[in-house]
Amino acid sequence: MTTAAYSQAQELMQFWRPICQSYQQGLTAFPPWLGLDAIGFQALSDDFANAGAPLSIDPAQHQSPVRQLRKDLVVMREQELQELLQLLQQHINPQAHYQQLAATVIGYGCLGSQHLWKDLGLPERPRLSQLFAWYFPALFQRNDRNMRWKRFLYKQLCERGGDYVCRAPSCEQCSTYAECFGPES
Ligand code: SF4
């Protein structure tokens, strides 16, 4: 299956614009700065400005109480986050411009409680599939049964010896099958 290739400007508009707009509106599961540090977020802001589509996020917004709370809660799930980041970084598309950013936001997004595409602030689930296809093509190809993306990632961790979602020897025998393969709207 062929997938689209994106220029840096196209990546910004296709993926990072909606994510940043949702972050600005408080609709994402991210801690401050999307899970980046201030310098990393500033670099992203500069890219938007250079592309003629500047972000208008008040710096104080990053430090909202709910984002601070999320930052504090991440500490309790640090190992899980690191396993997710490692999995993603091992499957990065080197031709993409914002691969590390993609790994970071997906890692943090997985710690949210909604469907992953919602917690990332994307407009719909197919946009998340497009994001995986471009930034993590090997993972995209591996999800050939169209599992929910968050469950798919945790299943990869389970297969590496983690103990996150899988309690059955196979999906066909699993009592939570619908949570992994059900519609994600
Ligand atoms: S259906 Fe069950 S066994 Fe299959 S990935 Fe989901 S939790 Fe794991």
Backbone and ligand atoms as CSV (ligand in chain L), in Angstrom:
chain,resi,resn,atom,element,x,y,z
A,1,MET,N,N,0.843,-1.190,0.000
A,1,MET,CA,C,0.000,0.000,0.000
A,1,MET,C,C,0.883,1.246,0.000
A,2,THR,N,N,0.633,2.155,-0.930
A,2,THR,CA,C,1.412,3.393,-0.965
A,2,THR,C,C,0.762,4.423,-0.047
A,3,THR,N,N,1.583,5.206,0.591
A,3,THR,CA,C,1.073,6.238,1.477
A,3,THR,C,C,1.603,7.582,1.031
A,4,ALA,N,N,0.917,8.626,1.464
A,4,ALA,CA,C,1.300,9.967,1.046
A,4,ALA,C,C,2.632,10.353,1.669
A,5,ALA,N,N,3.386,11.194,0.951
A,5,ALA,CA,C,4.596,11.801,1.499
A,5,ALA,C,C,4.298,13.285,1.692
A,6,TYR,N,N,4.875,13.853,2.714
A,6,TYR,CA,C,4.559,15.236,3.070
A,6,TYR,C,C,5.832,16.077,3.127
A,7,SER,N,N,5.740,17.303,2.624
A,7,SER,CA,C,6.804,18.276,2.842
A,7,SER,C,C,6.700,18.769,4.283
A,8,GLN,N,N,7.714,19.521,4.723
A,8,GLN,CA,C,7.665,20.053,6.086
A,8,GLN,C,C,6.421,20.920,6.282
A,9,ALA,N,N,6.138,21.776,5.291
A,9,ALA,CA,C,4.962,22.656,5.415
A,9,ALA,C,C,3.672,21.840,5.456
A,10,GLN,N,N,3.624,20.778,4.660
A,10,GLN,CA,C,2.417,19.931,4.655
A,10,GLN,C,C,2.259,19.204,5.982
A,11,GLU,N,N,3.368,18.750,6.557
A,11,GLU,CA,C,3.284,18.124,7.886
A,11,GLU,C,C,2.697,19.104,8.901
A,12,LEU,N,N,3.197,20.338,8.833
A,12,LEU,CA,C,2.704,21.341,9.783
A,12,LEU,C,C,1.195,21.503,9.678
A,13,MET,N,N,0.713,21.614,8.453
A,13,MET,CA,C,-0.715,21.897,8.266
A,13,MET,C,C,-1.585,20.656,8.470
A,14,GLN,N,N,-1.097,19.507,8.060
A,14,GLN,CA,C,-1.916,18.291,8.127
A,14,GLN,C,C,-2.036,17.754,9.556
A,15,PHE,N,N,-0.936,17.850,10.300
A,15,PHE,CA,C,-0.917,17.221,11.622
A,15,PHE,C,C,-0.756,18.226,12.770
A,16,TRP,N,N,0.226,19.090,12.656
A,16,TRP,CA,C,0.595,19.885,13.822
A,16,TRP,C,C,-0.294,21.086,14.032
A,17,ARG,N,N,-0.871,21.603,12.957
A,17,ARG,CA,C,-1.827,22.696,13.126
A,17,ARG,C,C,-3.049,22.261,13.943
A,18,PRO,N,N,-3.738,21.186,13.540
A,18,PRO,CA,C,-4.899,20.786,14.353
A,18,PRO,C,C,-4.526,20.386,15.774
A,19,ILE,N,N,-3.379,19.742,15.938
A,19,ILE,CA,C,-2.976,19.349,17.292
A,19,ILE,C,C,-2.732,20.585,18.149
A,20,CYS,N,N,-2.031,21.574,17.606
A,20,CYS,CA,C,-1.747,22.790,18.392
A,20,CYS,C,C,-3.009,23.597,18.656
A,21,GLN,N,N,-3.906,23.645,17.682
A,21,GLN,CA,C,-5.167,24.370,17.903
A,21,GLN,C,C,-5.985,23.700,19.013
A,22,SER,N,N,-6.035,22.377,19.005
A,22,SER,CA,C,-6.781,21.678,20.053
A,22,SER,C,C,-6.110,21.854,21.406
A,23,TYR,N,N,-4.784,21.838,21.405
A,23,TYR,CA,C,-4.039,22.080,22.654
A,23,TYR,C,C,-4.383,23.465,23.198
A,24,GLN,N,N,-4.407,24.435,22.294
A,24,GLN,CA,C,-4.726,25.807,22.706
A,24,GLN,C,C,-6.120,25.884,23.328
A,25,GLN,N,N,-7.037,25.078,22.793
A,25,GLN,CA,C,-8.419,25.097,23.284
A,25,GLN,C,C,-8.626,24.187,24.497
A,26,GLY,N,N,-7.564,23.573,24.969
A,26,GLY,CA,C,-7.686,22.706,26.146
A,26,GLY,C,C,-8.351,21.379,25.851
A,27,LEU,N,N,-8.262,20.900,24.604
A,27,LEU,CA,C,-8.970,19.685,24.219
A,27,LEU,C,C,-8.066,18.457,24.134
A,28,THR,N,N,-6.819,18.600,24.528
A,28,THR,CA,C,-5.890,17.479,24.426
A,28,THR,C,C,-5.523,16.950,25.818
A,29,ALA,N,N,-4.773,15.854,25.836
A,29,ALA,CA,C,-4.361,15.244,27.113
A,29,ALA,C,C,-2.913,15.589,27.454
A,30,PHE,N,N,-2.371,16.614,26.823
A,30,PHE,CA,C,-0.946,16.888,26.993
A,30,PHE,C,C,-0.638,17.672,28.265
A,31,PRO,N,N,0.550,17.427,28.812
A,31,PRO,CA,C,1.082,18.322,29.845
A,31,PRO,C,C,1.572,19.606,29.156
A,32,PRO,N,N,2.202,20.530,29.892
A,32,PRO,CA,C,2.685,21.771,29.263
A,32,PRO,C,C,3.550,21.514,28.040
A,33,TRP,N,N,3.418,22.411,27.061
A,33,TRP,CA,C,4.239,22.403,25.829
A,33,TRP,C,C,4.106,21.108,25.038
A,34,LEU,N,N,2.971,20.487,25.044
A,34,LEU,CA,C,2.728,19.239,24.300
A,34,LEU,C,C,3.586,18.078,24.807
A,35,GLY,N,N,4.204,18.237,25.951
A,35,GLY,CA,C,5.146,17.214,26.413
A,35,GLY,C,C,6.577,17.531,26.021
A,36,LEU,N,N,6.760,18.618,25.254
A,36,LEU,CA,C,8.113,19.067,24.923
A,36,LEU,C,C,8.631,19.922,26.073
A,37,ASP,N,N,9.831,20.497,25.896
A,37,ASP,CA,C,10.245,21.547,26.819
A,37,ASP,C,C,9.986,22.893,26.134
A,38,ALA,N,N,10.225,23.972,26.853
A,38,ALA,CA,C,9.903,25.294,26.312
A,38,ALA,C,C,10.679,25.570,25.026
A,39,ILE,N,N,11.915,25.127,24.970
A,39,ILE,CA,C,12.737,25.382,23.781
A,39,ILE,C,C,12.193,24.601,22.576
A,40,GLY,N,N,11.823,23.360,22.804
A,40,GLY,CA,C,11.273,22.553,21.726
A,40,GLY,C,C,9.975,23.132,21.195
A,41,PHE,N,N,9.124,23.612,22.107
A,41,PHE,CA,C,7.861,24.193,21.653
A,41,PHE,C,C,8.112,25.498,20.903
A,42,GLN,N,N,9.102,26.257,21.352
A,42,GLN,CA,C,9.414,27.504,20.660
A,42,GLN,C,C,9.901,27.221,19.238
A,43,ALA,N,N,10.686,26.173,19.078
A,43,ALA,CA,C,11.167,25.817,17.737
A,43,ALA,C,C,9.989,25.481,16.821
A,44,LEU,N,N,9.012,24.759,17.354
A,44,LEU,CA,C,7.820,24.447,16.567
A,44,LEU,C,C,7.062,25.729,16.230
A,45,SER,N,N,6.930,26.617,17.205
A,45,SER,CA,C,6.255,27.900,16.968
A,45,SER,C,C,6.971,28.697,15.886
A,46,ASP,N,N,8.297,28.664,15.923
A,46,ASP,CA,C,9.067,29.388,14.899
A,46,ASP,C,C,8.808,28.813,13.514
A,47,ASP,N,N,8.696,27.495,13.422
A,47,ASP,CA,C,8.412,26.875,12.120
A,47,ASP,C,C,7.052,27.324,11.603
A,48,PHE,N,N,6.072,27.403,12.488
A,48,PHE,CA,C,4.757,27.894,12.056
A,48,PHE,C,C,4.850,29.338,11.573
A,49,ALA,N,N,5.586,30.148,12.308
A,49,ALA,CA,C,5.730,31.558,11.913
A,49,ALA,C,C,6.421,31.663,10.565
A,50,ASN,N,N,7.464,30.859,10.363
A,50,ASN,CA,C,8.189,30.900,9.090
A,50,ASN,C,C,7.338,30.396,7.933
A,51,ALA,N,N,6.369,29.545,8.246
A,51,ALA,CA,C,5.461,29.025,7.214
A,51,ALA,C,C,4.293,29.985,6.968
A,52,GLY,N,N,4.283,31.114,7.658
A,52,GLY,CA,C,3.226,32.103,7.462
A,52,GLY,C,C,1.936,31.772,8.180
A,53,ALA,N,N,1.997,30.863,9.166
A,53,ALA,CA,C,0.789,30.475,9.915
A,53,ALA,C,C,1.114,30.470,11.405
A,54,PRO,N,N,1.428,31.640,11.971
A,54,PRO,CA,C,1.907,31.663,13.369
A,54,PRO,C,C,0.861,31.150,14.351
A,55,LEU,N,N,1.354,30.498,15.410
A,55,LEU,CA,C,0.487,30.088,16.508
A,55,LEU,C,C,0.229,31.303,17.382
A,56,SER,N,N,-0.884,31.300,18.055
A,56,SER,CA,C,-1.152,32.420,18.969
A,56,SER,C,C,-1.491,31.847,20.346
A,57,ILE,N,N,-0.514,31.182,20.936
A,57,ILE,CA,C,-0.712,30.587,22.255
A,57,ILE,C,C,-0.020,31.457,23.298
A,58,ASP,N,N,-0.811,31.977,24.217
A,58,ASP,CA,C,-0.270,32.764,25.321
A,58,ASP,C,C,0.658,31.875,26.152
A,59,PRO,N,N,1.907,32.269,26.387
A,59,PRO,CA,C,2.829,31.420,27.157
A,59,PRO,C,C,2.244,30.965,28.492
A,60,ALA,N,N,1.415,31.806,29.113
A,60,ALA,CA,C,0.834,31.430,30.406
A,60,ALA,C,C,-0.104,30.233,30.280
A,61,GLN,N,N,-0.649,30.014,29.075
A,61,GLN,CA,C,-1.570,28.885,28.886
A,61,GLN,C,C,-0.900,27.541,29.183
A,62,HIS,N,N,0.396,27.488,28.916
A,62,HIS,CA,C,1.089,26.210,29.117
A,62,HIS,C,C,1.046,25.764,30.576
A,63,GLN,N,N,0.964,26.748,31.448
A,63,GLN,CA,C,1.070,26.438,32.876
A,63,GLN,C,C,-0.301,26.336,33.550
A,64,SER,N,N,-1.345,26.059,32.792
A,64,SER,CA,C,-2.676,25.951,33.397
A,64,SER,C,C,-2.673,24.818,34.435
A,65,PRO,N,N,-3.540,24.905,35.449
A,65,PRO,CA,C,-3.553,23.869,36.495
A,65,PRO,C,C,-3.740,22.457,35.958
A,66,VAL,N,N,-4.613,22.290,34.971
A,66,VAL,CA,C,-4.857,20.930,34.478
A,66,VAL,C,C,-3.619,20.383,33.782
A,67,ARG,N,N,-2.885,21.243,33.094
A,67,ARG,CA,C,-1.663,20.767,32.428
A,67,ARG,C,C,-0.583,20.447,33.455
A,68,GLN,N,N,-0.520,21.241,34.490
A,68,GLN,CA,C,0.433,20.942,35.561
A,68,GLN,C,C,0.092,19.611,36.227
A,69,LEU,N,N,-1.207,19.385,36.432
A,69,LEU,CA,C,-1.634,18.122,37.033
A,69,LEU,C,C,-1.222,16.947,36.152
A,70,ARG,N,N,-1.419,17.100,34.860
A,70,ARG,CA,C,-1.021,16.017,33.943
A,70,ARG,C,C,0.475,15.764,34.029
A,71,LYS,N,N,1.226,16.838,34.124
A,71,LYS,CA,C,2.682,16.694,34.247
A,71,LYS,C,C,3.033,15.914,35.516
A,72,ASP,N,N,2.347,16.226,36.605
A,72,ASP,CA,C,2.610,15.520,37.866
A,72,ASP,C,C,2.226,14.045,37.759
A,73,LEU,N,N,1.109,13.763,37.077
A,73,LEU,CA,C,0.650,12.380,36.970
A,73,LEU,C,C,1.566,11.532,36.097
A,74,VAL,N,N,2.235,12.181,35.137
A,74,VAL,CA,C,3.142,11.429,34.269
A,74,VAL,C,C,4.223,10.738,35.075
A,75,VAL,N,N,4.628,11.354,36.170
A,75,VAL,CA,C,5.705,10.792,36.991
A,75,VAL,C,C,5.351,9.371,37.430
A,76,MET,N,N,4.070,9.143,37.710
A,76,MET,CA,C,3.656,7.812,38.180
A,76,MET,C,C,3.628,6.782,37.053
A,77,ARG,N,N,3.673,7.261,35.796
A,77,ARG,CA,C,3.626,6.326,34.668
A,77,ARG,C,C,4.877,6.474,33.798
A,78,GLU,N,N,5.954,6.871,34.434
A,78,GLU,CA,C,7.168,7.190,33.682
A,78,GLU,C,C,7.704,5.983,32.910
A,79,GLN,N,N,7.710,4.808,33.537
A,79,GLN,CA,C,8.251,3.635,32.837
A,79,GLN,C,C,7.415,3.303,31.604
A,80,GLU,N,N,6.100,3.356,31.774
A,80,GLU,CA,C,5.187,3.087,30.655
A,80,GLU,C,C,5.448,4.078,29.526
A,81,LEU,N,N,5.587,5.359,29.876
A,81,LEU,CA,C,5.854,6.381,28.865
A,81,LEU,C,C,7.166,6.082,28.144
A,82,GLN,N,N,8.188,5.734,28.897
A,82,GLN,CA,C,9.489,5.472,28.266
A,82,GLN,C,C,9.422,4.266,27.333
A,83,GLU,N,N,8.653,3.243,27.702
A,83,GLU,CA,C,8.507,2.074,26.825
A,83,GLU,C,C,7.792,2.452,25.534
A,84,LEU,N,N,6.767,3.288,25.661
A,84,LEU,CA,C,6.060,3.747,24.467
A,84,LEU,C,C,6.993,4.567,23.569
A,85,LEU,N,N,7.731,5.484,24.169
A,85,LEU,CA,C,8.630,6.342,23.389
A,85,LEU,C,C,9.698,5.501,22.691
A,86,GLN,N,N,10.213,4.512,23.412
A,86,GLN,CA,C,11.241,3.665,22.806
A,86,GLN,C,C,10.675,2.903,21.609
A,87,LEU,N,N,9.476,2.339,21.777
A,87,LEU,CA,C,8.830,1.620,20.669
A,87,LEU,C,C,8.671,2.542,19.457
A,88,LEU,N,N,8.163,3.729,19.695
A,88,LEU,CA,C,7.914,4.658,18.595
A,88,LEU,C,C,9.221,5.098,17.941
A,89,GLN,N,N,10.200,5.414,18.758
A,89,GLN,CA,C,11.469,5.910,18.196
A,89,GLN,C,C,12.184,4.837,17.389
A,90,GLN,N,N,11.917,3.577,17.702
A,90,GLN,CA,C,12.543,2.502,16.940
A,90,GLN,C,C,11.895,2.316,15.567
A,91,HIS,N,N,10.775,2.971,15.330
A,91,HIS,CA,C,10.051,2.780,14.068
A,91,HIS,C,C,9.851,4.080,13.300
A,92,ILE,N,N,10.662,5.042,13.573
A,92,ILE,CA,C,10.519,6.369,12.963
A,92,ILE,C,C,10.887,6.352,11.476
A,93,ASN,N,N,10.175,7.145,10.704
A,93,ASN,CA,C,10.512,7.387,9.304
A,93,ASN,C,C,11.567,8.488,9.251
A,94,PRO,N,N,12.794,8.171,8.856
A,94,PRO,CA,C,13.849,9.193,8.881
A,94,PRO,C,C,13.619,10.317,7.887
A,95,GLN,N,N,12.713,10.117,6.914
A,95,GLN,CA,C,12.450,11.172,5.930
A,95,GLN,C,C,11.482,12.231,6.449
A,96,ALA,N,N,10.806,11.934,7.516
A,96,ALA,CA,C,9.831,12.901,8.049
A,96,ALA,C,C,10.567,13.989,8.837
A,97,HIS,N,N,9.949,15.149,8.939
A,97,HIS,CA,C,10.596,16.288,9.602
A,97,HIS,C,C,10.350,16.313,11.114
A,98,TYR,N,N,9.172,15.898,11.510
A,98,TYR,CA,C,8.813,16.045,12.925
A,98,TYR,C,C,8.635,14.672,13.578
A,99,GLN,N,N,9.583,13.766,13.303
A,99,GLN,CA,C,9.419,12.388,13.817
A,99,GLN,C,C,9.510,12.336,15.336
A,100,GLN,N,N,10.475,13.064,15.899
A,100,GLN,CA,C,10.627,13.023,17.357
A,100,GLN,C,C,9.419,13.657,18.037
A,101,LEU,N,N,8.915,14.703,17.440
A,101,LEU,CA,C,7.712,15.342,17.979
A,101,LEU,C,C,6.538,14.366,17.924
A,102,ALA,N,N,6.427,13.648,16.798
A,102,ALA,CA,C,5.334,12.678,16.667
A,102,ALA,C,C,5.432,11.607,17.749
A,103,ALA,N,N,6.644,11.110,17.998
A,103,ALA,CA,C,6.810,10.101,19.042
A,103,ALA,C,C,6.429,10.683,20.405
A,104,THR,N,N,6.852,11.898,20.666
A,104,THR,CA,C,6.566,12.516,21.966
A,104,THR,C,C,5.073,12.684,22.193
A,105,VAL,N,N,4.370,13.259,21.217
A,105,VAL,CA,C,2.948,13.519,21.463
A,105,VAL,C,C,2.143,12.221,21.529
A,106,ILE,N,N,2.522,11.229,20.744
A,106,ILE,CA,C,1.782,9.959,20.827
A,106,ILE,C,C,2.041,9.297,22.174
A,107,GLY,N,N,3.286,9.346,22.625
A,107,GLY,CA,C,3.590,8.772,23.941
A,107,GLY,C,C,2.752,9.408,25.034
A,108,TYR,N,N,2.742,10.719,25.066
A,108,TYR,CA,C,1.938,11.416,26.084
A,108,TYR,C,C,0.451,11.225,25.834
A,109,GLY,N,N,0.056,11.214,24.565
A,109,GLY,CA,C,-1.358,11.039,24.258
A,109,GLY,C,C,-1.889,9.707,24.749
A,110,CYS,N,N,-1.043,8.683,24.733
A,110,CYS,CA,C,-1.476,7.361,25.201
A,110,CYS,C,C,-1.813,7.365,26.694
A,111,LEU,N,N,-1.308,8.327,27.420
A,111,LEU,CA,C,-1.603,8.392,28.856
A,111,LEU,C,C,-2.967,9.033,29.117
A,112,GLY,N,N,-3.603,9.544,28.081
A,112,GLY,CA,C,-4.943,10.107,28.235
A,112,GLY,C,C,-5.987,9.013,28.352
A,113,SER,N,N,-7.221,9.421,28.549
A,113,SER,CA,C,-8.280,8.441,28.826
A,113,SER,C,C,-9.248,8.237,27.661
A,114,GLN,N,N,-9.111,9.039,26.618
A,114,GLN,CA,C,-10.033,8.916,25.491
A,114,GLN,C,C,-9.355,8.140,24.350
A,115,HIS,N,N,-10.047,8.036,23.217
A,115,HIS,CA,C,-9.385,7.487,22.042
A,115,HIS,C,C,-8.160,8.347,21.739
A,116,LEU,N,N,-7.127,7.703,21.220
A,116,LEU,CA,C,-5.864,8.421,21.022
A,116,LEU,C,C,-6.040,9.633,20.104
A,117,TRP,N,N,-6.786,9.483,19.020
A,117,TRP,CA,C,-6.928,10.619,18.095
A,117,TRP,C,C,-7.583,11.801,18.799
A,118,LYS,N,N,-8.474,11.528,19.737
A,118,LYS,CA,C,-9.117,12.628,20.464
A,118,LYS,C,C,-8.146,13.278,21.431
A,119,ASP,N,N,-7.410,12.475,22.160
A,119,ASP,CA,C,-6.475,13.045,23.131
A,119,ASP,C,C,-5.315,13.781,22.468
A,120,LEU,N,N,-5.037,13.453,21.203
A,120,LEU,CA,C,-4.030,14.217,20.467
A,120,LEU,C,C,-4.605,15.516,19.905
A,121,GLY,N,N,-5.917,15.595,19.831
A,121,GLY,CA,C,-6.541,16.794,19.261
A,121,GLY,C,C,-6.683,16.753,17.759
A,122,LEU,N,N,-6.646,15.551,17.175
A,122,LEU,CA,C,-6.847,15.437,15.729
A,122,LEU,C,C,-8.336,15.455,15.416
A,123,PRO,N,N,-8.708,15.863,14.191
A,123,PRO,CA,C,-10.129,16.027,13.898
A,123,PRO,C,C,-10.901,14.724,13.730
A,124,GLU,N,N,-10.191,13.642,13.368
A,124,GLU,CA,C,-10.885,12.368,13.226
A,124,GLU,C,C,-9.853,11.257,13.237
A,125,ARG,N,N,-10.339,10.023,13.417
A,125,ARG,CA,C,-9.432,8.875,13.530
A,125,ARG,C,C,-8.590,8.646,12.268
A,126,PRO,N,N,-9.140,8.809,11.039
A,126,PRO,CA,C,-8.293,8.595,9.853
A,126,PRO,C,C,-7.058,9.495,9.818
A,127,ARG,N,N,-7.141,10.689,10.419
A,127,ARG,CA,C,-5.957,11.561,10.440
A,127,ARG,C,C,-4.839,10.922,11.263
A,128,LEU,N,N,-5.223,10.218,12.314
A,128,LEU,CA,C,-4.207,9.542,13.116
A,128,LEU,C,C,-3.575,8.399,12.328
A,129,SER,N,N,-4.387,7.689,11.565
A,129,SER,CA,C,-3.825,6.627,10.716
A,129,SER,C,C,-2.852,7.221,9.701
A,130,GLN,N,N,-3.189,8.376,9.142
A,130,GLN,CA,C,-2.274,9.041,8.208
A,130,GLN,C,C,-0.974,9.428,8.914
A,131,LEU,N,N,-1.103,9.874,10.142
A,131,LEU,CA,C,0.084,10.252,10.921
A,131,LEU,C,C,0.985,9.026,11.139
A,132,PHE,N,N,0.377,7.905,11.524
A,132,PHE,CA,C,1.179,6.686,11.695
A,132,PHE,C,C,1.812,6.268,10.365
A,133,ALA,N,N,1.052,6.363,9.271
A,133,ALA,CA,C,1.575,5.925,7.978
A,133,ALA,C,C,2.810,6.724,7.577
A,134,TRP,N,N,2.836,8.006,7.931
A,134,TRP,CA,C,3.957,8.848,7.520
A,134,TRP,C,C,5.124,8.776,8.514
A,135,TYR,N,N,4.829,8.867,9.781
A,135,TYR,CA,C,5.911,8.943,10.762
A,135,TYR,C,C,6.406,7.563,11.219
A,136,PHE,N,N,5.519,6.577,11.187
A,136,PHE,CA,C,5.893,5.241,11.701
A,136,PHE,C,C,5.380,4.178,10.723
A,137,PRO,N,N,5.918,4.166,9.508
A,137,PRO,CA,C,5.346,3.302,8.461
A,137,PRO,C,C,5.374,1.816,8.810
A,138,ALA,N,N,6.404,1.367,9.518
A,138,ALA,CA,C,6.456,-0.070,9.847
A,138,ALA,C,C,5.341,-0.439,10.828
A,139,LEU,N,N,5.050,0.452,11.777
A,139,LEU,CA,C,3.943,0.190,12.704
A,139,LEU,C,C,2.609,0.252,11.962
A,140,PHE,N,N,2.502,1.201,11.053
A,140,PHE,CA,C,1.267,1.315,10.267
A,140,PHE,C,C,1.008,0.025,9.495
A,141,GLN,N,N,2.043,-0.499,8.869
A,141,GLN,CA,C,1.878,-1.745,8.107
A,141,GLN,C,C,1.527,-2.913,9.031
A,142,ARG,N,N,2.097,-2.904,10.228
A,142,ARG,CA,C,1.867,-4.008,11.157
A,142,ARG,C,C,0.432,-4.028,11.677
A,143,ASN,N,N,-0.192,-2.891,11.738
A,143,ASN,CA,C,-1.576,-2.847,12.231
A,143,ASN,C,C,-2.544,-3.191,11.094
A,144,ASP,N,N,-2.370,-4.376,10.540
A,144,ASP,CA,C,-3.138,-4.749,9.348
A,144,ASP,C,C,-4.545,-5.238,9.680
A,145,ARG,N,N,-4.891,-5.277,10.964
A,145,ARG,CA,C,-6.271,-5.633,11.337
A,145,ARG,C,C,-7.012,-4.394,11.846
A,146,ASN,N,N,-6.409,-3.243,11.631
A,146,ASN,CA,C,-7.054,-1.965,11.979
A,146,ASN,C,C,-7.465,-1.906,13.448
A,147,MET,N,N,-6.553,-2.347,14.315
A,147,MET,CA,C,-6.814,-2.208,15.755
A,147,MET,C,C,-6.899,-0.740,16.123
A,148,ARG,N,N,-7.563,-0.451,17.221
A,148,ARG,CA,C,-7.475,0.885,17.793
A,148,ARG,C,C,-5.995,1.191,18.051
A,149,TRP,N,N,-5.589,2.389,17.721
A,149,TRP,CA,C,-4.149,2.666,17.725
A,149,TRP,C,C,-3.518,2.569,19.111
A,150,LYS,N,N,-4.206,3.077,20.110
A,150,LYS,CA,C,-3.603,2.997,21.438
A,150,LYS,C,C,-3.469,1.536,21.860
A,151,ARG,N,N,-4.508,0.744,21.647
A,151,ARG,CA,C,-4.440,-0.664,22.018
A,151,ARG,C,C,-3.368,-1.390,21.206
A,152,PHE,N,N,-3.243,-0.997,19.944
A,152,PHE,CA,C,-2.207,-1.607,19.112
A,152,PHE,C,C,-0.821,-1.367,19.714
A,153,LEU,N,N,-0.566,-0.134,20.147
A,153,LEU,CA,C,0.752,0.162,20.724
A,153,LEU,C,C,0.987,-0.638,22.003
A,154,TYR,N,N,-0.037,-0.717,22.846
A,154,TYR,CA,C,0.139,-1.474,24.087
A,154,TYR,C,C,0.294,-2.970,23.800
A,155,LYS,N,N,-0.357,-3.436,22.764
A,155,LYS,CA,C,-0.164,-4.838,22.397
A,155,LYS,C,C,1.290,-5.087,22.004
A,156,GLN,N,N,1.892,-4.124,21.312
A,156,GLN,CA,C,3.317,-4.274,20.971
A,156,GLN,C,C,4.158,-4.382,22.239
A,157,LEU,N,N,3.804,-3.578,23.245
A,157,LEU,CA,C,4.546,-3.645,24.509
A,157,LEU,C,C,4.312,-4.988,25.197
A,158,CYS,N,N,3.080,-5.491,25.124
A,158,CYS,CA,C,2.798,-6.804,25.720
A,158,CYS,C,C,3.649,-7.879,25.054
A,159,GLU,N,N,3.780,-7.795,23.734
A,159,GLU,CA,C,4.562,-8.809,23.018
A,159,GLU,C,C,6.043,-8.719,23.355
A,160,ARG,N,N,6.461,-7.563,23.874
A,160,ARG,CA,C,7.854,-7.399,24.305
A,160,ARG,C,C,8.051,-7.812,25.765
A,161,GLY,N,N,6.999,-8.330,26.360
A,161,GLY,CA,C,7.119,-8.773,27.739
A,161,GLY,C,C,6.486,-7.834,28.744
A,162,GLY,N,N,5.871,-6.772,28.250
A,162,GLY,CA,C,5.164,-5.874,29.159
A,162,GLY,C,C,3.879,-6.527,29.639
A,163,ASP,N,N,3.168,-5.882,30.484
A,163,ASP,CA,C,1.956,-6.474,31.059
A,163,ASP,C,C,0.898,-5.384,31.109
A,164,TYR,N,N,0.437,-4.972,29.941
A,164,TYR,CA,C,-0.429,-3.791,29.896
A,164,TYR,C,C,-1.888,-4.109,29.574
A,165,VAL,N,N,-2.140,-4.768,28.469
A,165,VAL,CA,C,-3.544,-4.978,28.093
A,165,VAL,C,C,-3.900,-6.443,27.871
A,166,CYS,N,N,-2.957,-7.269,27.455
A,166,CYS,CA,C,-3.310,-8.616,27.009
A,166,CYS,C,C,-3.349,-9.597,28.173
A,167,ARG,N,N,-4.518,-10.183,28.361
A,167,ARG,CA,C,-4.690,-11.183,29.412
A,167,ARG,C,C,-5.039,-12.542,28.817
A,168,ALA,N,N,-5.018,-12.648,27.492
A,168,ALA,CA,C,-5.380,-13.899,26.833
A,168,ALA,C,C,-4.271,-14.279,25.864
A,169,PRO,N,N,-4.128,-15.582,25.567
A,169,PRO,CA,C,-3.057,-15.994,24.649
A,169,PRO,C,C,-3.270,-15.529,23.217
A,170,SER,N,N,-4.509,-15.265,22.826
A,170,SER,CA,C,-4.743,-14.758,21.473
A,170,SER,C,C,-5.942,-13.818,21.500
A,171,CYS,N,N,-6.027,-12.972,20.512
A,171,CYS,CA,C,-7.130,-12.007,20.451
A,171,CYS,C,C,-8.475,-12.725,20.334
A,172,GLU,N,N,-8.488,-13.832,19.600
A,172,GLU,CA,C,-9.749,-14.535,19.380
A,172,GLU,C,C,-10.314,-15.093,20.690
A,173,GLN,N,N,-9.472,-15.329,21.659
A,173,GLN,CA,C,-9.925,-15.876,22.947
A,173,GLN,C,C,-10.104,-14.795,24.004
A,174,CYS,N,N,-9.983,-13.576,23.633
A,174,CYS,CA,C,-9.878,-12.496,24.621
A,174,CYS,C,C,-11.239,-11.885,24.943
A,175,SER,N,N,-11.487,-11.668,26.216
A,175,SER,CA,C,-12.781,-11.116,26.635
A,175,SER,C,C,-12.888,-9.618,26.351
A,176,THR,N,N,-11.772,-8.959,26.069
A,176,THR,CA,C,-11.832,-7.514,25.790
A,176,THR,C,C,-11.564,-7.221,24.315
A,177,TYR,N,N,-11.920,-8.177,23.480
A,177,TYR,CA,C,-11.676,-8.028,22.039
A,177,TYR,C,C,-12.253,-6.716,21.503
A,178,ALA,N,N,-13.470,-6.403,21.913
A,178,ALA,CA,C,-14.135,-5.199,21.374
A,178,ALA,C,C,-13.378,-3.918,21.739
A,179,GLU,N,N,-12.672,-3.944,22.846
A,179,GLU,CA,C,-11.919,-2.732,23.231
A,179,GLU,C,C,-10.729,-2.495,22.328
A,180,CYS,N,N,-10.277,-3.550,21.660
A,180,CYS,CA,C,-9.132,-3.406,20.771
A,180,CYS,C,C,-9.528,-3.221,19.314
A,181,PHE,N,N,-10.660,-3.836,18.936
A,181,PHE,CA,C,-11.010,-3.825,17.519
A,181,PHE,C,C,-12.338,-3.135,17.238
A,182,GLY,N,N,-12.976,-2.580,18.231
A,182,GLY,CA,C,-14.243,-1.919,18.007
A,182,GLY,C,C,-14.074,-0.595,17.287
A,183,PRO,N,N,-15.167,-0.003,16.815
A,183,PRO,CA,C,-15.081,1.298,16.160
A,183,PRO,C,C,-14.512,2.347,17.111
A,184,GLU,N,N,-13.883,3.355,16.535
A,184,GLU,CA,C,-13.143,4.322,17.341
A,184,GLU,C,C,-13.613,5.737,16.998
A,185,SER,N,N,-14.892,5.973,17.158
A,185,SER,CA,C,-15.421,7.283,16.753
A,185,SER,C,C,-15.881,8.059,17.971
L,1,SF4,S1,S,-7.929,-8.489,22.032
L,1,SF4,FE1,FE,-7.008,-9.120,23.992
L,1,SF4,S2,S,-5.209,-10.349,23.413
L,1,SF4,FE2,FE,-5.791,-9.128,21.589
L,1,SF4,S3,S,-4.578,-7.244,21.730
L,1,SF4,FE3,FE,-6.546,-6.828,22.733
L,1,SF4,S4,S,-6.180,-7.254,24.937
L,1,SF4,FE4,FE,-4.504,-8.210,23.763
